[in-house]
Amino acid sequence: MSIIAQYGDIFILLACAFGFFMAWGVGANDVANAMGTSVGSKAVTIKQAIIIAVIFEFLGAWLAGGEVTNTIRKGIIDPTLLADEPQLLVYGMLASLLAAATWLLIASMRGWPVSTTHSIVGAIVGFGAAGLGVSTVDWGGVGKIAASWVVSPLMSGTIAFMLFKSVQHLIFENRDPFAAAKRYVPMYVFLVGFIVAMVTFTKGLKHVGLEVGFGESLLYSIVIGIGVMLLGGLLERRVGAEKRQGDAFGYDGVERVFGVLMLFTACAMAFAHGSNDVANAVGPLAAVMTVVQSGGQVGGEALVPWWVLVLGGGGIVVGLVTYGHKVIVTVGTGITELTPSRGFAATLAAATTVVLASGTGLPISTTQTLVGAVLGVGLARGMAALNLRVIGTIVMSWLITLPAGAILAIMFFFMFKGMFG
């Protein structure tokens, strides 16, 4: 009787428990980044941010979370090399989940915005290289993932820089900024709706059983964009143009119009985040289930059951509610001072980048993408606007994440191996 058959149920239970713990860490650390800009620019309160995140993270995970899960499940280690000893893959994935989750717990307690993606990828690479031999790791795949970590902050930073420059040019430098804001903000709202819809259609609906072609997706997305735009227009009408004391330019009303926009981008960011990062918790869990259900065959095709994505979504929500506020503070106020118009540029840029990456199945780091975007907005206002000490701490915690995940995973891997034999 094989080890898989003997302990199969225990493995699945452990995988679900660790997967939930990992999802908790994602919620406590990563969702907090996604919401940090909205809270930091005072567009939404912490309470509202949590409600938005709960709904949209969950939807993102459920509707668009399938693609990245595959990369995490089988893009880093080649599972076919383990055909003789499938239990090693199970130990490794369990160890990776536990290791990444433990590191996230430590980081969240200190308020560091580390990357859950880095933790889990580092953990999988660690157990693969140490436990199974360096040759089992698909270094080409790892290289591609690592490259995307450099590309994603650069890309989001550039998009944020350009977006904020366009806002400055079209609205703040206008003779009547408030009227300009009313005129141009619906266009930005359209962008938000369009991008999120486009991603969901092209990427996400597969495992709900809907296949939509590219042309159709484009059409539907434009329709949804227009719908969201009209909704934004209605909300915007309620913002009056009263001037406050000491507000010579009438920028106050403008920032309030952007406050409306931030609601939309916060939803978009939560959705994008759910679609990319739930995979970090669910991928290894799916790998364990595949092996156990197929009676020890490795590399079998597993459809991720819907309740697994729901488990991931649930864990994220719990983490956000219990620990999320600490990291929200670092991202929202620590890096550079955010107003709604700046926060909008950063969030939309980050969401766009993440959504593009989820489309290509690359596990990029939402954390880095977002921090990159916030940096881009800060740069658009000049170097002096950035808080370099906080940025230094953040980059340090990023560099530690990969080795920390790897070392913990190696320890847990040998522990499991010893326990189950």
Contacts in CASP RR format, 6 or more apart in sequence:
PFRMAT RR
TARGET T0000
AUTHOR 0000-0000-0000
METHOD contacts of the structure
MODEL  1
MSIIAQYGDIFILLACAFGFFMAWGVGANDVANAMGTSVGSKAVTIKQAI
IIAVIFEFLGAWLAGGEVTNTIRKGIIDPTLLADEPQLLVYGMLASLLAA
ATWLLIASMRGWPVSTTHSIVGAIVGFGAAGLGVSTVDWGGVGKIAASWV
VSPLMSGTIAFMLFKSVQHLIFENRDPFAAAKRYVPMYVFLVGFIVAMVT
FTKGLKHVGLEVGFGESLLYSIVIGIGVMLLGGLLERRVGAEKRQGDAFG
YDGVERVFGVLMLFTACAMAFAHGSNDVANAVGPLAAVMTVVQSGGQVGG
EALVPWWVLVLGGGGIVVGLVTYGHKVIVTVGTGITELTPSRGFAATLAA
ATTVVLASGTGLPISTTQTLVGAVLGVGLARGMAALNLRVIGTIVMSWLI
TLPAGAILAIMFFFMFKGMFG
2 86 0 8 1.000
2 87 0 8 1.000
2 295 0 8 1.000
2 296 0 8 1.000
3 87 0 8 1.000
3 420 0 8 1.000
3 421 0 8 1.000
4 11 0 8 1.000
4 86 0 8 1.000
4 87 0 8 1.000
4 90 0 8 1.000
4 291 0 8 1.000
4 292 0 8 1.000
4 295 0 8 1.000
4 296 0 8 1.000
5 295 0 8 1.000
5 296 0 8 1.000
7 420 0 8 1.000
8 292 0 8 1.000
11 90 0 8 1.000
11 94 0 8 1.000
11 288 0 8 1.000
11 292 0 8 1.000
12 288 0 8 1.000
12 289 0 8 1.000
12 292 0 8 1.000
14 94 0 8 1.000
15 90 0 8 1.000
15 93 0 8 1.000
15 94 0 8 1.000
15 97 0 8 1.000
15 284 0 8 1.000
15 285 0 8 1.000
15 288 0 8 1.000
15 289 0 8 1.000
16 285 0 8 1.000
16 311 0 8 1.000
18 94 0 8 1.000
18 97 0 8 1.000
18 98 0 8 1.000
18 101 0 8 1.000
18 284 0 8 1.000
18 285 0 8 1.000
19 97 0 8 1.000
19 101 0 8 1.000
19 281 0 8 1.000
19 282 0 8 1.000
19 284 0 8 1.000
19 285 0 8 1.000
19 311 0 8 1.000
19 312 0 8 1.000
20 281 0 8 1.000
20 311 0 8 1.000
20 312 0 8 1.000
20 314 0 8 1.000
20 315 0 8 1.000
21 97 0 8 1.000
21 98 0 8 1.000
21 101 0 8 1.000
22 97 0 8 1.000
22 100 0 8 1.000
22 101 0 8 1.000
22 104 0 8 1.000
22 116 0 8 1.000
22 120 0 8 1.000
22 280 0 8 1.000
22 281 0 8 1.000
22 284 0 8 1.000
23 278 0 8 1.000
23 281 0 8 1.000
23 282 0 8 1.000
23 311 0 8 1.000
23 312 0 8 1.000
23 313 0 8 1.000
23 314 0 8 1.000
23 315 0 8 1.000
23 316 0 8 1.000
23 318 0 8 1.000
23 319 0 8 1.000
24 101 0 8 1.000
24 315 0 8 1.000
24 316 0 8 1.000
24 318 0 8 1.000
24 319 0 8 1.000
24 322 0 8 1.000
25 101 0 8 1.000
25 104 0 8 1.000
25 105 0 8 1.000
25 108 0 8 1.000
25 116 0 8 1.000
25 319 0 8 1.000
25 323 0 8 1.000
26 104 0 8 1.000
26 116 0 8 1.000
26 277 0 8 1.000
26 278 0 8 1.000
26 280 0 8 1.000
26 281 0 8 1.000
26 315 0 8 1.000
26 316 0 8 1.000
26 319 0 8 1.000
27 57 0 8 1.000
27 315 0 8 1.000
27 316 0 8 1.000
27 317 0 8 1.000
27 318 0 8 1.000
27 319 0 8 1.000
27 320 0 8 1.000
27 323 0 8 1.000
27 324 0 8 1.000
28 104 0 8 1.000
28 105 0 8 1.000
28 108 0 8 1.000
28 319 0 8 1.000
28 320 0 8 1.000
28 322 0 8 1.000
28 323 0 8 1.000
28 324 0 8 1.000
28 326 0 8 1.000
28 327 0 8 1.000
29 104 0 8 1.000
29 107 0 8 1.000
29 108 0 8 1.000
29 112 0 8 1.000
29 113 0 8 1.000
29 114 0 8 1.000
29 116 0 8 1.000
29 323 0 8 1.000
29 324 0 8 1.000
29 327 0 8 1.000
29 367 0 8 1.000
30 113 0 8 1.000
30 115 0 8 1.000
30 116 0 8 1.000
30 273 0 8 1.000
30 277 0 8 1.000
30 366 0 8 1.000
30 367 0 8 1.000
31 53 0 8 1.000
31 57 0 8 1.000
31 270 0 8 1.000
31 273 0 8 1.000
31 274 0 8 1.000
31 316 0 8 1.000
31 319 0 8 1.000
31 320 0 8 1.000
31 324 0 8 1.000
32 108 0 8 1.000
32 113 0 8 1.000
32 320 0 8 1.000
32 324 0 8 1.000
32 325 0 8 1.000
32 326 0 8 1.000
32 327 0 8 1.000
32 328 0 8 1.000
32 331 0 8 1.000
33 113 0 8 1.000
33 327 0 8 1.000
33 328 0 8 1.000
33 331 0 8 1.000
33 366 0 8 1.000
33 367 0 8 1.000
33 370 0 8 1.000
33 371 0 8 1.000
34 53 0 8 1.000
34 57 0 8 1.000
34 266 0 8 1.000
34 269 0 8 1.000
34 270 0 8 1.000
34 272 0 8 1.000
34 273 0 8 1.000
34 350 0 8 1.000
34 366 0 8 1.000
34 370 0 8 1.000
35 44 0 8 1.000
35 49 0 8 1.000
35 50 0 8 1.000
35 52 0 8 1.000
35 53 0 8 1.000
35 266 0 8 1.000
35 269 0 8 1.000
35 270 0 8 1.000
35 320 0 8 1.000
35 328 0 8 1.000
36 49 0 8 1.000
36 327 0 8 1.000
36 328 0 8 1.000
36 331 0 8 1.000
36 332 0 8 1.000
37 262 0 8 1.000
37 266 0 8 1.000
37 269 0 8 1.000
37 331 0 8 1.000
37 332 0 8 1.000
37 338 0 8 1.000
37 343 0 8 1.000
37 346 0 8 1.000
37 347 0 8 1.000
37 350 0 8 1.000
37 370 0 8 1.000
37 373 0 8 1.000
37 374 0 8 1.000
38 44 0 8 1.000
38 49 0 8 1.000
38 52 0 8 1.000
38 262 0 8 1.000
38 263 0 8 1.000
38 265 0 8 1.000
38 266 0 8 1.000
38 269 0 8 1.000
38 343 0 8 1.000
38 347 0 8 1.000
39 45 0 8 1.000
39 46 0 8 1.000
39 49 0 8 1.000
39 328 0 8 1.000
39 332 0 8 1.000
40 328 0 8 1.000
40 331 0 8 1.000
40 332 0 8 1.000
40 333 0 8 1.000
40 338 0 8 1.000
40 343 0 8 1.000
41 259 0 8 1.000
41 262 0 8 1.000
41 332 0 8 1.000
41 338 0 8 1.000
41 339 0 8 1.000
41 340 0 8 1.000
41 342 0 8 1.000
41 343 0 8 1.000
41 344 0 8 1.000
42 340 0 8 1.000
43 258 0 8 1.000
43 259 0 8 1.000
43 262 0 8 1.000
43 263 0 8 1.000
43 266 0 8 1.000
43 340 0 8 1.000
43 343 0 8 1.000
43 344 0 8 1.000
44 52 0 8 1.000
44 262 0 8 1.000
44 263 0 8 1.000
44 266 0 8 1.000
46 325 0 8 1.000
46 328 0 8 1.000
49 266 0 8 1.000
49 328 0 8 1.000
50 320 0 8 1.000
50 321 0 8 1.000
52 263 0 8 1.000
52 266 0 8 1.000
52 267 0 8 1.000
52 270 0 8 1.000
53 270 0 8 1.000
53 316 0 8 1.000
53 317 0 8 1.000
53 320 0 8 1.000
54 317 0 8 1.000
54 320 0 8 1.000
54 321 0 8 1.000
55 270 0 8 1.000
56 267 0 8 1.000
56 268 0 8 1.000
56 270 0 8 1.000
56 271 0 8 1.000
56 274 0 8 1.000
57 270 0 8 1.000
57 271 0 8 1.000
57 273 0 8 1.000
57 274 0 8 1.000
57 278 0 8 1.000
57 313 0 8 1.000
57 316 0 8 1.000
57 317 0 8 1.000
57 320 0 8 1.000
58 274 0 8 1.000
58 310 0 8 1.000
58 313 0 8 1.000
58 314 0 8 1.000
58 316 0 8 1.000
58 317 0 8 1.000
59 271 0 8 1.000
60 200 0 8 1.000
60 270 0 8 1.000
60 271 0 8 1.000
60 272 0 8 1.000
60 273 0 8 1.000
60 274 0 8 1.000
60 275 0 8 1.000
60 278 0 8 1.000
61 274 0 8 1.000
61 275 0 8 1.000
61 278 0 8 1.000
61 282 0 8 1.000
61 309 0 8 1.000
61 312 0 8 1.000
61 313 0 8 1.000
61 316 0 8 1.000
62 208 0 8 1.000
62 306 0 8 1.000
62 309 0 8 1.000
62 310 0 8 1.000
62 313 0 8 1.000
63 200 0 8 1.000
63 204 0 8 1.000
63 205 0 8 1.000
63 208 0 8 1.000
63 275 0 8 1.000
64 199 0 8 1.000
64 200 0 8 1.000
64 203 0 8 1.000
64 204 0 8 1.000
64 205 0 8 1.000
64 271 0 8 1.000
64 274 0 8 1.000
64 275 0 8 1.000
64 358 0 8 1.000
65 203 0 8 1.000
65 204 0 8 1.000
65 274 0 8 1.000
65 275 0 8 1.000
65 276 0 8 1.000
65 278 0 8 1.000
65 279 0 8 1.000
65 282 0 8 1.000
65 309 0 8 1.000
65 358 0 8 1.000
66 203 0 8 1.000
66 204 0 8 1.000
66 206 0 8 1.000
66 207 0 8 1.000
66 279 0 8 1.000
66 304 0 8 1.000
66 309 0 8 1.000
67 203 0 8 1.000
67 204 0 8 1.000
67 206 0 8 1.000
67 279 0 8 1.000
67 358 0 8 1.000
67 359 0 8 1.000
67 361 0 8 1.000
68 275 0 8 1.000
68 276 0 8 1.000
68 279 0 8 1.000
68 358 0 8 1.000
68 361 0 8 1.000
68 362 0 8 1.000
68 363 0 8 1.000
69 278 0 8 1.000
69 279 0 8 1.000
69 282 0 8 1.000
69 283 0 8 1.000
69 286 0 8 1.000
69 304 0 8 1.000
70 361 0 8 1.000
71 145 0 8 1.000
71 279 0 8 1.000
71 361 0 8 1.000
71 362 0 8 1.000
71 363 0 8 1.000
72 120 0 8 1.000
72 121 0 8 1.000
72 124 0 8 1.000
72 279 0 8 1.000
72 280 0 8 1.000
72 282 0 8 1.000
72 283 0 8 1.000
72 284 0 8 1.000
72 363 0 8 1.000
73 283 0 8 1.000
73 284 0 8 1.000
73 286 0 8 1.000
73 287 0 8 1.000
73 290 0 8 1.000
73 302 0 8 1.000
74 287 0 8 1.000
74 299 0 8 1.000
75 138 0 8 1.000
75 141 0 8 1.000
76 121 0 8 1.000
76 124 0 8 1.000
76 125 0 8 1.000
76 137 0 8 1.000
76 138 0 8 1.000
76 141 0 8 1.000
76 142 0 8 1.000
76 145 0 8 1.000
77 89 0 8 1.000
77 124 0 8 1.000
77 128 0 8 1.000
77 132 0 8 1.000
77 136 0 8 1.000
77 137 0 8 1.000
77 138 0 8 1.000
78 136 0 8 1.000
78 138 0 8 1.000
79 89 0 8 1.000
79 287 0 8 1.000
79 298 0 8 1.000
79 299 0 8 1.000
80 298 0 8 1.000
80 299 0 8 1.000
81 132 0 8 1.000
81 135 0 8 1.000
81 136 0 8 1.000
82 88 0 8 1.000
82 89 0 8 1.000
82 132 0 8 1.000
82 136 0 8 1.000
82 298 0 8 1.000
83 297 0 8 1.000
83 298 0 8 1.000
86 291 0 8 1.000
86 295 0 8 1.000
86 296 0 8 1.000
86 297 0 8 1.000
86 298 0 8 1.000
87 420 0 8 1.000
88 131 0 8 1.000
88 132 0 8 1.000
88 417 0 8 1.000
89 287 0 8 1.000
89 288 0 8 1.000
89 291 0 8 1.000
89 298 0 8 1.000
90 288 0 8 1.000
90 291 0 8 1.000
90 292 0 8 1.000
91 127 0 8 1.000
91 413 0 8 1.000
91 416 0 8 1.000
91 417 0 8 1.000
91 420 0 8 1.000
92 124 0 8 1.000
92 127 0 8 1.000
92 128 0 8 1.000
92 131 0 8 1.000
92 409 0 8 1.000
92 412 0 8 1.000
92 413 0 8 1.000
92 416 0 8 1.000
93 124 0 8 1.000
93 284 0 8 1.000
93 285 0 8 1.000
93 287 0 8 1.000
93 288 0 8 1.000
94 284 0 8 1.000
94 288 0 8 1.000
94 412 0 8 1.000
94 416 0 8 1.000
95 123 0 8 1.000
95 127 0 8 1.000
95 409 0 8 1.000
95 410 0 8 1.000
95 411 0 8 1.000
95 412 0 8 1.000
95 413 0 8 1.000
95 415 0 8 1.000
95 416 0 8 1.000
96 120 0 8 1.000
96 122 0 8 1.000
96 123 0 8 1.000
96 124 0 8 1.000
96 127 0 8 1.000
96 284 0 8 1.000
96 409 0 8 1.000
97 120 0 8 1.000
97 123 0 8 1.000
97 281 0 8 1.000
97 284 0 8 1.000
97 285 0 8 1.000
98 408 0 8 1.000
98 409 0 8 1.000
98 412 0 8 1.000
99 119 0 8 1.000
99 123 0 8 1.000
99 405 0 8 1.000
99 406 0 8 1.000
99 407 0 8 1.000
99 408 0 8 1.000
99 409 0 8 1.000
99 411 0 8 1.000
99 412 0 8 1.000
100 116 0 8 1.000
100 119 0 8 1.000
100 120 0 8 1.000
100 122 0 8 1.000
100 123 0 8 1.000
100 280 0 8 1.000
100 405 0 8 1.000
100 408 0 8 1.000
100 409 0 8 1.000
102 408 0 8 1.000
103 114 0 8 1.000
103 119 0 8 1.000
103 401 0 8 1.000
103 404 0 8 1.000
103 405 0 8 1.000
103 408 0 8 1.000
104 114 0 8 1.000
104 116 0 8 1.000
104 119 0 8 1.000
107 113 0 8 1.000
107 114 0 8 1.000
107 397 0 8 1.000
107 401 0 8 1.000
108 323 0 8 1.000
108 324 0 8 1.000
108 326 0 8 1.000
108 327 0 8 1.000
109 323 0 8 1.000
109 326 0 8 1.000
110 326 0 8 1.000
111 326 0 8 1.000
111 327 0 8 1.000
111 329 0 8 1.000
111 330 0 8 1.000
112 327 0 8 1.000
112 330 0 8 1.000
112 393 0 8 1.000
112 394 0 8 1.000
112 397 0 8 1.000
113 327 0 8 1.000
113 330 0 8 1.000
113 331 0 8 1.000
113 367 0 8 1.000
113 371 0 8 1.000
113 394 0 8 1.000
113 397 0 8 1.000
114 367 0 8 1.000
114 397 0 8 1.000
114 398 0 8 1.000
114 400 0 8 1.000
114 401 0 8 1.000
115 149 0 8 1.000
115 365 0 8 1.000
115 366 0 8 1.000
115 367 0 8 1.000
115 368 0 8 1.000
115 398 0 8 1.000
115 401 0 8 1.000
116 277 0 8 1.000
116 280 0 8 1.000
116 365 0 8 1.000
116 366 0 8 1.000
116 367 0 8 1.000
117 149 0 8 1.000
117 276 0 8 1.000
117 277 0 8 1.000
117 280 0 8 1.000
117 363 0 8 1.000
117 364 0 8 1.000
117 365 0 8 1.000
117 366 0 8 1.000
117 367 0 8 1.000
118 149 0 8 1.000
118 365 0 8 1.000
118 398 0 8 1.000
118 401 0 8 1.000
118 402 0 8 1.000
119 280 0 8 1.000
119 401 0 8 1.000
119 402 0 8 1.000
119 404 0 8 1.000
119 405 0 8 1.000
120 280 0 8 1.000
120 281 0 8 1.000
120 284 0 8 1.000
121 142 0 8 1.000
121 145 0 8 1.000
121 363 0 8 1.000
121 402 0 8 1.000
122 401 0 8 1.000
122 402 0 8 1.000
122 405 0 8 1.000
122 406 0 8 1.000
122 409 0 8 1.000
123 405 0 8 1.000
123 406 0 8 1.000
123 408 0 8 1.000
123 409 0 8 1.000
124 284 0 8 1.000
124 409 0 8 1.000
125 137 0 8 1.000
125 142 0 8 1.000
125 402 0 8 1.000
125 406 0 8 1.000
126 405 0 8 1.000
126 406 0 8 1.000
126 407 0 8 1.000
126 409 0 8 1.000
126 410 0 8 1.000
127 406 0 8 1.000
127 409 0 8 1.000
127 410 0 8 1.000
127 412 0 8 1.000
127 413 0 8 1.000
128 136 0 8 1.000
128 137 0 8 1.000
129 136 0 8 1.000
129 137 0 8 1.000
129 406 0 8 1.000
130 406 0 8 1.000
130 410 0 8 1.000
130 413 0 8 1.000
131 410 0 8 1.000
131 413 0 8 1.000
131 414 0 8 1.000
144 362 0 8 1.000
145 362 0 8 1.000
145 363 0 8 1.000
148 357 0 8 1.000
148 362 0 8 1.000
148 363 0 8 1.000
148 364 0 8 1.000
149 364 0 8 1.000
149 365 0 8 1.000
149 368 0 8 1.000
151 364 0 8 1.000
152 353 0 8 1.000
152 354 0 8 1.000
152 357 0 8 1.000
152 364 0 8 1.000
152 365 0 8 1.000
152 368 0 8 1.000
152 369 0 8 1.000
153 368 0 8 1.000
153 369 0 8 1.000
153 371 0 8 1.000
153 372 0 8 1.000
153 373 0 8 1.000
153 375 0 8 1.000
154 372 0 8 1.000
155 353 0 8 1.000
155 369 0 8 1.000
156 349 0 8 1.000
156 350 0 8 1.000
156 352 0 8 1.000
156 353 0 8 1.000
156 369 0 8 1.000
156 370 0 8 1.000
156 372 0 8 1.000
156 373 0 8 1.000
157 349 0 8 1.000
157 372 0 8 1.000
157 373 0 8 1.000
157 375 0 8 1.000
157 376 0 8 1.000
157 377 0 8 1.000
158 349 0 8 1.000
158 376 0 8 1.000
159 348 0 8 1.000
159 349 0 8 1.000
159 352 0 8 1.000
159 353 0 8 1.000
159 373 0 8 1.000
160 345 0 8 1.000
160 346 0 8 1.000
160 348 0 8 1.000
160 349 0 8 1.000
160 350 0 8 1.000
160 372 0 8 1.000
160 373 0 8 1.000
160 374 0 8 1.000
160 375 0 8 1.000
160 376 0 8 1.000
160 377 0 8 1.000
160 380 0 8 1.000
161 376 0 8 1.000
161 377 0 8 1.000
161 379 0 8 1.000
161 380 0 8 1.000
163 344 0 8 1.000
163 345 0 8 1.000
163 348 0 8 1.000
163 349 0 8 1.000
164 341 0 8 1.000
164 342 0 8 1.000
164 345 0 8 1.000
164 346 0 8 1.000
164 376 0 8 1.000
164 377 0 8 1.000
164 380 0 8 1.000
165 380 0 8 1.000
167 341 0 8 1.000
167 344 0 8 1.000
167 345 0 8 1.000
168 380 0 8 1.000
170 180 0 8 1.000
170 184 0 8 1.000
171 177 0 8 1.000
171 180 0 8 1.000
171 181 0 8 1.000
171 184 0 8 1.000
171 254 0 8 1.000
171 341 0 8 1.000
172 249 0 8 1.000
172 251 0 8 1.000
172 254 0 8 1.000
172 341 0 8 1.000
174 180 0 8 1.000
177 249 0 8 1.000
177 250 0 8 1.000
177 251 0 8 1.000
177 254 0 8 1.000
178 241 0 8 1.000
178 250 0 8 1.000
178 253 0 8 1.000
178 254 0 8 1.000
178 257 0 8 1.000
180 254 0 8 1.000
181 253 0 8 1.000
181 254 0 8 1.000
181 257 0 8 1.000
181 258 0 8 1.000
182 236 0 8 1.000
182 257 0 8 1.000
185 232 0 8 1.000
185 233 0 8 1.000
185 236 0 8 1.000
185 257 0 8 1.000
185 258 0 8 1.000
185 260 0 8 1.000
185 261 0 8 1.000
186 229 0 8 1.000
186 232 0 8 1.000
186 233 0 8 1.000
186 236 0 8 1.000
187 229 0 8 1.000
188 261 0 8 1.000
188 344 0 8 1.000
188 348 0 8 1.000
189 225 0 8 1.000
189 228 0 8 1.000
189 229 0 8 1.000
189 231 0 8 1.000
189 232 0 8 1.000
189 233 0 8 1.000
189 261 0 8 1.000
189 264 0 8 1.000
190 225 0 8 1.000
190 226 0 8 1.000
190 228 0 8 1.000
190 229 0 8 1.000
191 348 0 8 1.000
192 225 0 8 1.000
192 228 0 8 1.000
192 261 0 8 1.000
192 264 0 8 1.000
192 265 0 8 1.000
192 268 0 8 1.000
192 348 0 8 1.000
192 351 0 8 1.000
193 221 0 8 1.000
193 224 0 8 1.000
193 225 0 8 1.000
193 228 0 8 1.000
193 229 0 8 1.000
193 264 0 8 1.000
193 268 0 8 1.000
194 221 0 8 1.000
194 222 0 8 1.000
194 224 0 8 1.000
194 225 0 8 1.000
195 268 0 8 1.000
195 348 0 8 1.000
195 351 0 8 1.000
195 352 0 8 1.000
195 355 0 8 1.000
196 267 0 8 1.000
196 268 0 8 1.000
196 271 0 8 1.000
196 272 0 8 1.000
196 351 0 8 1.000
196 355 0 8 1.000
197 217 0 8 1.000
197 220 0 8 1.000
197 221 0 8 1.000
197 224 0 8 1.000
197 225 0 8 1.000
198 217 0 8 1.000
198 218 0 8 1.000
198 221 0 8 1.000
198 355 0 8 1.000
199 272 0 8 1.000
199 275 0 8 1.000
199 355 0 8 1.000
199 356 0 8 1.000
199 358 0 8 1.000
199 359 0 8 1.000
200 271 0 8 1.000
200 275 0 8 1.000
201 212 0 8 1.000
201 213 0 8 1.000
201 216 0 8 1.000
201 217 0 8 1.000
201 220 0 8 1.000
201 221 0 8 1.000
202 212 0 8 1.000
202 213 0 8 1.000
202 214 0 8 1.000
202 217 0 8 1.000
202 359 0 8 1.000
203 275 0 8 1.000
203 358 0 8 1.000
203 359 0 8 1.000
204 275 0 8 1.000
205 211 0 8 1.000
205 212 0 8 1.000
207 303 0 8 1.000
207 304 0 8 1.000
207 306 0 8 1.000
212 220 0 8 1.000
228 264 0 8 1.000
232 260 0 8 1.000
232 264 0 8 1.000
235 260 0 8 1.000
235 263 0 8 1.000
236 257 0 8 1.000
236 260 0 8 1.000
239 253 0 8 1.000
239 256 0 8 1.000
239 257 0 8 1.000
239 260 0 8 1.000
240 253 0 8 1.000
240 256 0 8 1.000
241 250 0 8 1.000
241 253 0 8 1.000
242 253 0 8 1.000
243 250 0 8 1.000
243 252 0 8 1.000
244 252 0 8 1.000
254 341 0 8 1.000
255 339 0 8 1.000
255 340 0 8 1.000
255 341 0 8 1.000
256 340 0 8 1.000
258 339 0 8 1.000
258 340 0 8 1.000
258 341 0 8 1.000
258 344 0 8 1.000
259 340 0 8 1.000
259 344 0 8 1.000
261 340 0 8 1.000
261 344 0 8 1.000
262 340 0 8 1.000
262 343 0 8 1.000
262 344 0 8 1.000
262 347 0 8 1.000
265 343 0 8 1.000
265 344 0 8 1.000
265 347 0 8 1.000
265 348 0 8 1.000
265 351 0 8 1.000
266 347 0 8 1.000
268 347 0 8 1.000
268 348 0 8 1.000
268 351 0 8 1.000
269 347 0 8 1.000
269 350 0 8 1.000
269 351 0 8 1.000
269 354 0 8 1.000
269 370 0 8 1.000
271 351 0 8 1.000
272 350 0 8 1.000
272 351 0 8 1.000
272 354 0 8 1.000
272 355 0 8 1.000
272 358 0 8 1.000
272 366 0 8 1.000
273 354 0 8 1.000
273 366 0 8 1.000
274 313 0 8 1.000
274 316 0 8 1.000
275 354 0 8 1.000
275 355 0 8 1.000
275 358 0 8 1.000
276 354 0 8 1.000
276 357 0 8 1.000
276 358 0 8 1.000
276 363 0 8 1.000
276 364 0 8 1.000
276 366 0 8 1.000
277 366 0 8 1.000
278 309 0 8 1.000
278 312 0 8 1.000
278 313 0 8 1.000
278 316 0 8 1.000
279 363 0 8 1.000
280 363 0 8 1.000
281 312 0 8 1.000
281 315 0 8 1.000
281 316 0 8 1.000
282 304 0 8 1.000
282 308 0 8 1.000
282 309 0 8 1.000
282 311 0 8 1.000
282 312 0 8 1.000
283 304 0 8 1.000
285 308 0 8 1.000
285 311 0 8 1.000
286 302 0 8 1.000
286 304 0 8 1.000
286 308 0 8 1.000
287 302 0 8 1.000
289 302 0 8 1.000
289 305 0 8 1.000
289 308 0 8 1.000
290 299 0 8 1.000
290 300 0 8 1.000
290 301 0 8 1.000
290 302 0 8 1.000
291 297 0 8 1.000
291 298 0 8 1.000
291 299 0 8 1.000
293 302 0 8 1.000
294 300 0 8 1.000
294 302 0 8 1.000
330 390 0 8 1.000
330 394 0 8 1.000
331 370 0 8 1.000
331 371 0 8 1.000
331 374 0 8 1.000
332 338 0 8 1.000
332 374 0 8 1.000
334 387 0 8 1.000
334 390 0 8 1.000
335 371 0 8 1.000
335 374 0 8 1.000
335 375 0 8 1.000
335 386 0 8 1.000
335 387 0 8 1.000
335 390 0 8 1.000
335 391 0 8 1.000
335 394 0 8 1.000
336 342 0 8 1.000
336 374 0 8 1.000
336 375 0 8 1.000
336 377 0 8 1.000
336 378 0 8 1.000
336 381 0 8 1.000
336 385 0 8 1.000
336 386 0 8 1.000
336 387 0 8 1.000
337 385 0 8 1.000
338 346 0 8 1.000
338 374 0 8 1.000
338 377 0 8 1.000
342 377 0 8 1.000
342 378 0 8 1.000
342 381 0 8 1.000
343 374 0 8 1.000
343 377 0 8 1.000
345 373 0 8 1.000
345 377 0 8 1.000
345 380 0 8 1.000
346 370 0 8 1.000
346 373 0 8 1.000
346 374 0 8 1.000
346 376 0 8 1.000
346 377 0 8 1.000
347 370 0 8 1.000
347 373 0 8 1.000
349 373 0 8 1.000
349 376 0 8 1.000
350 366 0 8 1.000
350 369 0 8 1.000
350 370 0 8 1.000
350 372 0 8 1.000
350 373 0 8 1.000
353 364 0 8 1.000
353 369 0 8 1.000
353 373 0 8 1.000
354 364 0 8 1.000
354 366 0 8 1.000
354 369 0 8 1.000
357 363 0 8 1.000
357 364 0 8 1.000
357 369 0 8 1.000
367 398 0 8 1.000
368 398 0 8 1.000
371 391 0 8 1.000
371 394 0 8 1.000
375 386 0 8 1.000
375 391 0 8 1.000
378 385 0 8 1.000
378 386 0 8 1.000
379 385 0 8 1.000
379 386 0 8 1.000
END
